[in-house]
Amino acid sequence: MGTEISSAVIRRLPRYYRYLGELMAHDVVRISSKELSERMGVTASQIRQDLNNFGGFGQQGYGYNVEYLYTEIGKILGLDRKKEMIVIGAGNLGRALANYSDFERRGFVIKALFDISSNLVGKSVNGIPVLSMEKIPTYLKENKIDIAAITIPKEAAPQVAADLVKAGIKAIWNFAPTDLSLPDYVVQENVHLTESLMRLSYKLRASEDK
């Protein structure tokens, strides 16, 4: 891709993928940037600019082939390759992730959950085993895991993340309400649920003040 892609463009790519998937489900074969913009609430010029970062994919006077664009964006997002995951923390949030069937449909396969609770270790969630935290280094040595999701309290998250990186994890999906300091070669995506809810609260207040 050459130049670095902005985070704003990367945030929009999954939306394009989702909308194109919906179009395919309704047997739409091609669509113009104008039609796509009306559905997504993004300007047609923004869509063209975003896609031009990756080669364009459209034909003047024809628009975009929906299935082709869906496939290509899937490749850009890395969805053409299966990703194996583990979840650290088998509490409510960890179990919710394990039970979410759409992950596997997108190629994200949760292989194991890990927890410190003797009440949870040895059980399974949606057919996925819950293992002791002590087994993480051995498990990662014996299994090729691409992503670790962290759903534990913020006090424990930094040390657990450091241990995961030491054991070879290169991508962390962080649900703990704290910022992790990780080496540059480790990619991370932070999902701070309370912050998201506070942003929603701000928008609600702002709309009520109009």
PyMOL commands that set and color helices and strands:
alter all, ss='L'
color gray80, all
select helices_A, chain A and resi 7-25+33-40+44-52+66-76+92-99+102-105+133-142+157-166+193-209
alter helices_A, ss='H'
color red, helices_A
select strands_A, chain A and resi 30-31+64-65+83-88+108-115+124-125+128-132+147-150+171-174+187-190
alter strands_A, ss='S'
color yellow, strands_A
deselect
rebuild
show_as cartoon
